[in-house]
Amino acid sequence: MEKNLQKWADTHLPNKGSDDLWDLQAAILTELSRRDDVQYQVRASKESLKDKFKQLRIGTTKMPVKTKS
């Protein structure tokens, strides 16, 4: 990476919110896709999603089963 670009990234990216970083990622991949004539995607691995859901306690509790009265 160009030295000035690396310095900019090191200085500015830690101060940006996650939404801003995802927007920047999308813009970069869109530009690379245009240049390379290839569609790039970002995907989370199954294992990382499983870990994140566990951390957020999503899918770890069972919903009560409704019974007819």
C-alpha positions in Angstrom: 0.0 0.0 0.0 1.2 3.5 -0.8 2.9 5.0 2.3 0.6 8.1 2.5 -2.5 5.9 2.1 -1.4 3.6 4.9 -0.7 6.6 7.1 -4.2 8.0 6.4 -5.8 4.6 7.1 -3.9 4.2 10.4 -4.8 7.7 11.5 -8.5 7.9 10.4 -10.0 4.4 10.4 -9.8 3.7 14.1 -11.9 6.9 14.7 -14.7 5.8 12.3 -17.8 4.0 13.3 -18.7 0.5 12.0 -21.3 1.9 9.6 -18.8 4.2 8.0 -16.3 1.4 7.7 -18.9 -0.9 6.0 -19.8 1.9 3.6 -16.2 2.4 2.8 -15.8 -1.3 2.2 -18.8 -1.3 -0.1 -17.4 1.6 -2.1 -14.0 -0.1 -2.4 -15.5 -3.4 -3.6 -17.8 -1.6 -6.0 -14.9 0.2 -7.6 -12.8 -3.0 -7.7 -15.8 -4.9 -9.2 -16.1 -2.2 -11.9 -12.4 -2.3 -12.7 -12.0 -6.1 -12.8 -15.5 -6.8 -14.2 -16.0 -9.2 -11.3 -18.6 -9.2 -8.5 -16.8 -9.3 -5.2 -18.6 -10.1 -1.9 -17.9 -10.0 1.8 -19.2 -13.0 3.7 -18.9 -14.1 7.3 -17.8 -17.7 7.9 -20.3 -20.1 9.5 -18.1 -20.4 12.5 -17.8 -16.7 13.1 -21.6 -16.3 12.8 -22.1 -19.1 15.3 -19.7 -17.4 17.7 -21.3 -14.0 17.2 -24.9 -15.3 17.7 -23.7 -17.1 20.9 -22.2 -13.8 22.1 -25.4 -12.0 21.4 -27.5 -14.8 22.8 -29.4 -15.3 19.6 -30.8 -18.7 19.1 -29.7 -19.9 22.5 -33.1 -20.0 24.2 -36.0 -22.1 23.2 -39.3 -20.4 22.5 -42.2 -21.8 24.4 -44.5 -24.1 22.5 -48.1 -23.0 22.2 -50.7 -25.5 23.0 -54.4 -25.5 22.2 -56.6 -24.6 25.2 
